[in-house]
Amino acid sequence: QYMPWFLVKRAAFIYHYFPSVPFVTMMVAYSMYQFANQRRGNVKKARTAIYCYVALVIGLFAMFYPVLSGMAISSEYAVKYLKWFETWVLLDTWSC
């Protein structure tokens, strides 16, 4: 479901990706399950890796939540912390 949007040259919005969210969530959960089961002798390291991944996901979600939800944020926060690539449009350039 992501593949058609990779080829689109215009801006893609978050709602374009919504249909695939349940499938991606199930795929990630199943991948973690398989990862933990393959590391039977090293369950503690596998759990630590999974917990670190989940903490990173939660942290990134919290960091980008203002942009995803349309909350008002300062332009300094958007430019300093959220704009990782020059092609990302996070601010209305006409009002800056």
Contacts in CASP RR format, 6 or more apart in sequence:
PFRMAT RR
TARGET T0000
AUTHOR 0000-0000-0000
METHOD contacts of the structure
MODEL  1
QYMPWFLVKRAAFIYHYFPSVPFVTMMVAYSMYQFANQRRGNVKKARTAI
YCYVALVIGLFAMFYPVLSGMAISSEYAVKYLKWFETWVLLDTWSC
1 17 0 8 1.000
1 19 0 8 1.000
1 20 0 8 1.000
1 23 0 8 1.000
2 17 0 8 1.000
2 20 0 8 1.000
5 12 0 8 1.000
5 16 0 8 1.000
5 17 0 8 1.000
11 89 0 8 1.000
14 68 0 8 1.000
32 50 0 8 1.000
32 53 0 8 1.000
35 46 0 8 1.000
35 49 0 8 1.000
35 50 0 8 1.000
36 43 0 8 1.000
36 46 0 8 1.000
36 47 0 8 1.000
36 50 0 8 1.000
38 46 0 8 1.000
39 45 0 8 1.000
39 46 0 8 1.000
63 81 0 8 1.000
63 82 0 8 1.000
64 82 0 8 1.000
65 71 0 8 1.000
66 72 0 8 1.000
66 73 0 8 1.000
66 77 0 8 1.000
67 73 0 8 1.000
67 78 0 8 1.000
67 82 0 8 1.000
67 90 0 8 1.000
75 91 0 8 1.000
75 96 0 8 1.000
78 90 0 8 1.000
78 91 0 8 1.000
79 90 0 8 1.000
79 91 0 8 1.000
82 88 0 8 1.000
82 90 0 8 1.000
83 90 0 8 1.000
END
